[in-house]
Structure formats: structure tokens, C-alpha cells
Amino acid sequence: MSRINVSKLTNENEEGGPSVSGISTFSSTAFLVPPKGTTAQRPEDVTPGMIRFNTDSGHLEYYNGVEWTEVLVANNSLDGGNRGLFGGGDSPHVTIDYINISTLGNSQTFGLYGTTRFTMGSCSDSTRGLWAGGQIPSPFTFYNLIDFVTFASTGNTTDFGGDLVNTTYDVTGTSNSTRGLFAYGTQGPGFTFVAKIDYVTIQSTGTNAQSFGNLSTTRNQTTSFSSSVRGVFAGGMNPGIVNTIDYVTISTLGNAQDFGDLPTTRRNPLSCSNSTRGVIAGGFNPTYRNEIEFITIATTGNAQDFGDLTVARGFAGGVSSSTRGVFGGGSDNPSNYNTIDYVTISSTGNAIDFGDLARGASRVYGACSNGHGGL
């Protein structure tokens, strides 16, 4: 076996390294520094197996022949990668489905809710997913329940041991690595429109949610996503359908501030994010939509065109890793769908078929992942 011992390899301009072939073993007690750069600086002339460090996401990534995808960052699925959960649905759907976001295929059954309900909101850190609020239609009942699951396992939900400040439905949730936010626009026991945001510490079971502040406008049927710094809320209605986008700083307390606008008013849109970009899709007004838009979370401004969903729908769940956003289920009322489709968040373009929900066609209320933009 040949050996080469050098302290540094560069080309003649010291702007990169030469190509070295024929080396079968590399060993050192020090470290290897891979090429690095932002998502926008990804090279275009690539072949499968190339690896780099993405300074936007803070993770190693490799080119798999189709797209850049993360090197395993958390072994929360039996086959590695980030896991996405799709929960709830129209009664009697109490099933939670899961997927491995980096692969393609149909979802599998994760478990069941301890209490049958729908229109919950969800949030998550890297190990735990939470669902909060919700309703049942007959007799019409609001809930303030919070329950959770552990991503690395499968099984039914466990009571969080604390509750939302109010009983509510049409909840939306988002989070960073420690704190989860639940925003809601309809409060029980009556049908009172509100603009409230509650928060919990995701790993602190047995503690009730506390008041965080208010949305910038009173509304329900909105969607939400986050970076590690900001939580963003988009769309909704009260009673007219709005195009509002507003945001909060997750680590503080206070009311949401104006971010910008969606190109069209809509309720019940879908959403997901990585650490830099939020993606908003579908929704209703005056018909169910297939448009996808995006924003840069660290800035403010109006959403821009991204592409189209494979099926126009609302009431669907969005989950994400640092590279891929996946949308599952949904409805165009009266038809429900078992569709799962995905986009590459850092690019633009139409969604691509991922697979189907194992539980069949249904609306999804509360979807979360252990790899979203807030982590």
C-alpha cells in the first residue's frame, strides 16, 4: 500500500485542492476540512457522492445524483434521516403516520392519539413532537389538551401533563429547539374569534402553556413555520379570508409584527421551512389552490412564486428537513386525498410525487418533523 504524508494540498492559486486518485485509505488523528459554502453557492457541475458543508444549515450534505441532501444528523428513524409525522384528520381518523423525509414511498403507521379530536396544532424539537387543542363535532367540544410522542420510537401519544391557556380549535404550531408556540383564532366554549399565541417548553412535561402574545390580526385557519429565531404565521380568515404574513421572535414574548403578504388571500394553506426559507402552498379562496410561494425568513417582504402542488388542496400537513419539504394528505372539499408530494426548499419548481398516506385519503391536522428550520 502506498502512503503520502503532507500537511497541505492546494492548487497553484491556493484557491482549492488538486484531484488526487488512487488513495484507498485516509487516516489521521487530526481532522478533515471539507469544502464549504452557502446553499446558493452549491456547485453546478457535480456527480453523485460529492460532499460539502452547508454554512446555511450547519450540516454536511452530499449529492445523491438528484439533489443535495443532508448527511445523517439524527438517527431518529430505523433507516436514518429525518422523520416526518402526519397527524389527525377528519373524525374518526386518529392515526399518526410517519415517513423518512430523505426517501420516497408510502407512509407507515406510527400510532394513535390518546383522545380522539382534530384541528389540532403541532410543534417539535429534535426528539419530541407535540399536538395541542382541537375539537370533536358531535357534540361540539373544544379541547385544551397537549400530548406528545417521541420521534425515535413508534406508539400512541402520551399526555403532556399541561394544557393550553384556553380550549380552542384551528390551532397552528411552530417551534425552535426548546420552545413551542401554538397560535389560535377560535376560542371555546363559544365560537369567539381571538388572536392568541401560547407557548410551552417542549421538554418540560407537567407544565401548562403560558401566554406569549397575540397575532397581528385576529384570525383562524392559518399556517406556521420557523427558523431558529423567528416563527412565521401566514393566511387565515375572520370572517373574510386574508393574505397576512406576520412573525414573532420565538425566544422572547410579545405580539406578532407584520412581515408582508401572500400574493392571494387564502385560508388553510400548507407550509414547511428550513433554516432560511419558508414555503407556503395551497389553501382556499375562492377555490382550492395549487400555488406554492416562498419567503426568506430572516427578512421581511411579500411571498414570491415557487411552483405548484401536484394536487390543489388545503387542510394538509407540511414537514421538512433542511433540504426537502413534504406535504401529506389534504382536501378540496368534499374530496380528501392520500397524496404526499415534495419540493426541494432551496430551489424553485413544481412539487413531485412522494407516495401515499398509509391510512388513506384524509385531511391532516398537525404535522411535525425532527429536522425543520427551527432546529
C-alpha positions as CSV (number, residue, x, y, z in Angstrom):
1,M,0.0,0.0,0.0
2,S,1.3,3.4,-0.9
3,R,1.4,6.3,1.5
4,I,1.5,10.1,1.2
5,N,2.2,12.4,4.1
6,V,1.6,16.1,3.5
7,S,0.4,19.0,5.7
8,K,-1.4,20.9,3.0
9,L,-2.5,20.4,-0.6
10,T,-3.6,23.4,-2.8
11,N,-3.6,24.2,-6.5
12,E,-1.2,26.8,-7.9
13,N,-3.6,29.7,-7.0
14,E,-4.2,28.4,-3.5
15,E,-8.0,28.6,-4.2
16,G,-8.7,24.9,-4.0
17,G,-7.1,21.4,-3.9
18,P,-5.9,19.2,-6.7
19,S,-7.6,16.0,-7.7
20,V,-5.9,13.0,-6.1
21,S,-6.8,9.5,-7.2
22,G,-5.7,6.0,-6.3
23,I,-5.7,6.6,-2.5
24,S,-7.7,3.8,-0.8
25,T,-7.0,4.8,2.9
26,F,-7.0,8.1,4.7
27,S,-6.1,8.2,8.4
28,S,-5.2,11.0,10.8
29,T,-5.6,11.9,14.4
30,A,-6.5,15.5,13.4
31,F,-9.5,16.4,11.2
32,L,-10.6,16.8,7.6
33,V,-12.0,20.1,6.4
34,P,-14.4,19.6,3.5
35,P,-15.4,22.4,1.1
36,K,-18.0,24.7,2.5
37,G,-20.4,27.4,1.3
38,T,-24.0,28.6,1.4
39,T,-26.9,26.9,-0.3
40,A,-26.7,29.4,-3.1
41,Q,-23.0,28.6,-3.6
42,R,-23.6,24.9,-4.3
43,P,-21.5,23.8,-7.3
44,E,-23.4,23.0,-10.5
45,D,-21.0,20.5,-12.1
46,V,-21.5,17.7,-9.6
47,T,-21.5,13.9,-9.6
48,P,-23.1,11.5,-7.0
49,G,-21.1,11.2,-3.8
50,M,-19.6,14.7,-3.7
51,I,-19.7,16.1,-0.2
52,R,-19.6,19.6,1.3
53,F,-20.5,21.6,4.5
54,N,-23.6,23.9,4.1
55,T,-23.0,27.0,6.1
56,D,-26.7,28.0,6.0
57,S,-28.0,24.7,7.5
58,G,-24.9,24.0,9.6
59,H,-24.8,20.4,8.3
60,L,-22.7,18.2,6.0
61,E,-24.5,17.4,2.7
62,Y,-23.9,15.1,-0.3
63,Y,-25.1,15.0,-3.9
64,N,-27.2,11.8,-4.4
65,G,-27.5,12.1,-8.2
66,V,-30.7,14.0,-8.0
67,E,-30.3,16.7,-5.3
68,W,-28.1,17.8,-2.4
69,T,-29.3,16.0,0.8
70,E,-28.0,16.0,4.4
71,V,-25.6,13.5,5.8
72,L,-27.4,11.8,8.7
73,V,-27.7,14.3,11.5
74,A,-30.0,12.4,13.9
75,N,-30.7,8.7,13.9
76,N,-34.4,9.1,14.6
77,S,-35.6,6.5,12.1
78,L,-34.6,2.9,11.7
79,D,-33.1,3.7,8.3
80,G,-31.7,7.1,9.3
81,G,-32.5,10.6,8.3
82,N,-35.3,12.9,9.4
83,R,-38.7,11.7,10.3
84,G,-41.9,13.5,9.5
85,L,-45.3,12.8,11.3
86,F,-48.7,13.5,9.8
87,G,-51.4,13.6,12.5
88,G,-55.2,13.9,13.0
89,G,-57.7,14.2,10.2
90,D,-61.5,14.2,9.9
91,S,-63.2,12.1,12.6
92,P,-62.7,9.2,13.1
93,H,-59.1,9.5,11.9
94,V,-56.9,9.4,15.0
95,T,-53.9,7.8,13.3
96,I,-50.4,9.3,13.1
97,D,-48.4,8.4,10.0
98,Y,-44.7,8.7,9.5
99,I,-42.2,9.0,6.7
100,N,-38.5,9.2,6.3
101,I,-38.2,12.6,4.6
102,S,-35.0,11.8,2.7
103,T,-36.5,8.8,0.9
104,L,-39.6,8.3,-1.3
105,G,-42.5,6.0,-0.6
106,N,-45.8,5.5,1.3
107,S,-46.1,6.5,4.9
108,Q,-46.3,3.9,7.7
109,T,-48.5,3.9,10.9
110,F,-46.8,5.5,13.9
111,G,-49.6,5.3,16.5
112,L,-52.8,6.8,17.7
113,Y,-54.0,9.8,19.7
114,G,-55.0,9.2,23.3
115,T,-58.0,11.5,22.8
116,T,-60.0,11.5,19.5
117,R,-60.1,15.0,18.1
118,F,-59.0,17.0,15.1
119,T,-58.0,20.6,14.0
120,M,-55.0,20.5,16.4
121,G,-51.7,22.3,16.0
122,S,-48.3,20.7,16.3
123,C,-44.7,21.6,17.0
124,S,-41.5,19.7,17.7
125,D,-37.9,19.7,18.7
126,S,-35.3,17.1,17.5
127,T,-36.7,14.3,19.7
128,R,-40.3,15.1,20.6
129,G,-43.5,16.1,18.7
130,L,-46.4,17.8,20.4
131,W,-50.1,18.3,19.4
132,A,-52.4,20.8,21.2
133,G,-56.1,21.9,21.2
134,G,-58.6,20.5,18.8
135,Q,-62.3,19.6,18.6
136,I,-64.9,16.9,18.0
137,P,-68.0,17.8,16.1
138,S,-70.7,15.9,17.9
139,P,-71.4,17.0,20.5
140,F,-69.2,20.0,19.5
141,T,-66.4,20.1,22.1
142,F,-63.2,22.2,22.3
143,Y,-60.1,20.9,23.9
144,N,-57.0,22.4,25.6
145,L,-55.1,19.1,25.7
146,I,-51.4,18.8,24.8
147,D,-50.0,15.4,24.1
148,F,-46.7,14.2,22.6
149,V,-44.7,11.4,21.0
150,T,-41.0,10.5,20.8
151,F,-39.8,10.5,17.2
152,A,-37.3,7.7,17.6
153,S,-40.0,5.2,18.5
154,T,-43.5,4.4,17.3
155,G,-46.6,4.3,19.5
156,N,-49.5,6.2,20.8
157,T,-49.4,9.7,22.2
158,T,-48.7,10.4,25.9
159,D,-50.4,13.2,27.9
160,F,-48.0,16.2,28.2
161,G,-49.3,16.9,31.7
162,G,-50.1,20.5,30.9
163,D,-52.7,22.3,28.9
164,L,-53.2,25.3,26.6
165,V,-54.4,28.5,28.3
166,N,-57.8,28.1,26.6
167,T,-59.9,25.4,25.0
168,T,-59.6,26.0,21.2
169,Y,-59.6,24.6,17.7
170,D,-58.0,25.5,14.4
171,V,-54.6,25.7,16.1
172,T,-51.3,26.1,14.3
173,G,-47.9,25.4,15.9
174,T,-44.3,26.1,15.3
175,S,-41.0,26.0,17.3
176,N,-37.3,26.3,17.8
177,S,-35.2,23.7,19.5
178,T,-36.6,24.5,23.0
179,R,-39.8,26.4,22.8
180,G,-43.1,25.5,21.0
181,L,-45.7,28.1,20.0
182,F,-49.4,27.5,19.5
183,A,-51.5,30.2,17.8
184,Y,-55.2,30.0,17.6
185,G,-58.1,32.2,16.3
186,T,-61.2,30.5,17.8
187,Q,-61.7,30.0,21.5
188,G,-64.2,27.9,23.3
189,P,-66.7,27.1,24.7
190,G,-68.3,29.6,22.3
191,F,-67.0,30.4,18.8
192,T,-65.1,33.6,19.9
193,F,-62.5,34.9,17.4
194,V,-59.2,35.7,19.2
195,A,-55.6,36.3,18.2
196,K,-53.8,34.4,20.9
197,I,-50.4,32.7,21.0
198,D,-49.4,30.3,23.8
199,Y,-46.0,28.8,24.4
200,V,-44.5,25.7,26.1
201,T,-41.0,24.4,26.8
202,I,-41.1,21.2,24.7
203,Q,-39.1,19.1,27.1
204,S,-40.9,20.3,30.2
205,T,-43.9,18.0,30.8
206,G,-46.4,18.7,33.5
207,T,-46.3,22.4,32.9
208,N,-49.2,24.4,31.4
209,A,-48.8,26.7,28.4
210,Q,-48.3,30.3,29.1
211,S,-49.4,33.4,27.2
212,F,-46.9,34.6,24.6
213,G,-48.7,37.4,22.9
214,N,-51.1,38.0,20.0
215,L,-51.2,37.6,16.2
216,S,-51.1,40.9,14.4
217,T,-54.7,40.3,13.2
218,T,-57.4,38.2,14.7
219,R,-57.9,35.1,12.5
220,N,-58.0,31.3,12.4
221,Q,-57.2,28.6,9.8
222,T,-53.7,29.9,9.4
223,T,-50.4,28.1,8.9
224,S,-47.0,28.5,10.5
225,F,-43.3,27.6,10.2
226,S,-40.0,28.8,11.7
227,S,-36.3,29.4,11.7
228,S,-34.4,29.0,14.9
229,V,-35.1,32.7,15.6
230,R,-38.5,33.5,14.1
231,G,-41.9,32.0,14.0
232,V,-44.0,33.0,11.0
233,F,-47.8,32.8,10.5
234,A,-49.5,33.1,7.1
235,G,-53.0,33.3,5.8
236,G,-56.3,32.7,7.6
237,M,-59.8,34.2,7.9
238,N,-62.0,36.3,10.2
239,P,-64.5,36.1,8.7
240,G,-63.1,37.2,5.4
241,I,-60.0,35.4,4.0
242,V,-56.7,37.3,4.4
243,N,-53.2,37.3,2.9
244,T,-51.5,38.4,6.1
245,I,-48.0,37.2,7.0
246,D,-46.7,38.1,10.4
247,Y,-43.9,36.9,12.7
248,V,-42.5,36.7,16.2
249,T,-39.1,36.2,17.8
250,I,-39.6,32.8,19.4
251,S,-37.2,33.3,22.4
252,T,-39.0,36.4,23.6
253,L,-42.5,37.3,24.4
254,G,-44.7,39.8,22.5
255,N,-47.2,40.4,19.8
256,A,-46.6,39.4,16.1
257,Q,-45.4,42.0,13.7
258,D,-46.2,42.5,10.0
259,F,-43.9,40.5,7.7
260,G,-45.6,41.0,4.3
261,D,-48.4,39.5,2.2
262,L,-49.2,36.4,0.3
263,P,-50.0,37.1,-3.4
264,T,-53.6,36.0,-2.9
265,T,-55.8,35.8,0.2
266,R,-56.3,32.2,1.4
267,R,-57.2,30.0,4.4
268,N,-55.9,26.6,5.4
269,P,-52.6,26.7,3.5
270,L,-49.8,24.2,3.9
271,S,-46.3,25.2,4.9
272,C,-42.8,24.0,5.8
273,S,-39.3,25.5,6.2
274,N,-35.6,25.1,6.5
275,S,-33.4,27.5,8.5
276,T,-33.5,30.2,5.9
277,R,-36.7,29.8,3.7
278,G,-40.3,29.2,4.4
279,V,-42.6,27.6,1.8
280,I,-46.4,28.3,1.7
281,A,-48.6,26.2,-0.6
282,G,-52.3,25.5,-1.4
283,G,-55.2,26.7,0.6
284,F,-58.6,28.0,-0.3
285,N,-60.1,31.2,-1.9
286,P,-62.4,31.1,-3.8
287,T,-61.4,27.5,-4.9
288,Y,-58.7,25.2,-3.6
289,R,-55.3,26.3,-4.9
290,N,-52.1,24.6,-6.1
291,E,-49.8,27.6,-5.9
292,I,-46.6,27.4,-3.9
293,E,-44.8,30.6,-2.7
294,F,-41.7,31.2,-0.5
295,I,-40.2,33.8,1.8
296,T,-36.8,34.4,3.2
297,I,-37.5,34.1,7.0
298,A,-34.7,36.5,8.2
299,T,-36.0,39.4,6.1
300,T,-39.5,40.9,5.6
301,G,-41.4,41.2,2.4
302,N,-44.1,39.6,0.2
303,A,-44.1,36.0,-0.7
304,Q,-42.7,35.0,-4.2
305,D,-43.7,32.4,-6.7
306,F,-42.1,28.9,-6.2
307,G,-44.2,26.5,-8.3
308,D,-47.3,24.3,-8.0
309,L,-48.5,21.3,-5.9
310,T,-49.3,18.0,-7.7
311,V,-52.9,18.4,-6.4
312,A,-54.7,21.6,-5.5
313,R,-55.8,21.3,-1.8
314,G,-55.8,22.7,1.7
315,F,-56.1,21.0,5.1
316,A,-52.8,19.2,4.5
317,G,-49.7,18.8,6.7
318,G,-46.2,20.0,5.9
319,V,-42.9,18.5,7.3
320,S,-39.3,19.2,6.4
321,S,-35.6,18.5,6.7
322,S,-33.0,21.2,5.9
323,T,-33.3,20.3,2.2
324,R,-36.7,18.9,1.5
325,G,-40.3,19.9,2.3
326,V,-43.1,17.3,2.1
327,F,-46.9,17.8,2.1
328,G,-49.2,15.0,3.1
329,G,-53.0,14.4,2.7
330,G,-55.5,17.3,2.3
331,S,-58.9,18.1,0.9
332,D,-60.6,20.2,-1.8
333,N,-63.9,19.6,0.0
334,P,-65.7,17.3,-0.5
335,S,-62.8,15.1,-1.8
336,N,-60.0,14.1,0.5
337,Y,-56.6,12.9,-0.7
338,N,-53.9,10.5,0.3
339,T,-51.3,12.4,-1.8
340,I,-47.8,13.0,-0.5
341,D,-45.6,15.3,-2.6
342,Y,-42.4,17.2,-2.0
343,V,-40.2,20.1,-3.1
344,T,-36.5,20.9,-2.7
345,I,-36.7,24.0,-0.4
346,S,-33.6,25.8,-1.6
347,S,-34.7,25.7,-5.3
348,T,-38.0,26.6,-7.0
349,G,-40.2,24.3,-9.1
350,N,-43.3,22.2,-9.1
351,A,-43.9,19.5,-6.4
352,I,-43.0,15.9,-7.2
353,D,-44.9,12.7,-6.1
354,F,-43.5,11.2,-2.9
355,G,-46.0,8.4,-2.1
356,D,-49.3,8.0,-0.3
357,L,-50.7,8.1,3.2
358,A,-51.0,4.7,4.7
359,R,-54.3,5.5,6.4
360,G,-55.9,6.6,3.1
361,A,-57.4,9.8,2.0
362,S,-57.9,12.3,4.8
363,R,-57.3,15.8,6.0
364,V,-54.2,16.3,8.1
365,Y,-54.3,18.4,11.3
366,G,-50.9,18.8,12.9
367,A,-47.7,17.6,11.1
368,C,-44.2,17.9,12.5
369,S,-40.7,16.7,12.0
370,N,-37.3,16.4,13.8
371,G,-35.4,18.3,11.1
372,H,-37.4,21.5,10.4
373,G,-36.0,25.0,10.1
374,G,-36.2,25.9,13.8
375,L,-33.7,23.2,14.8
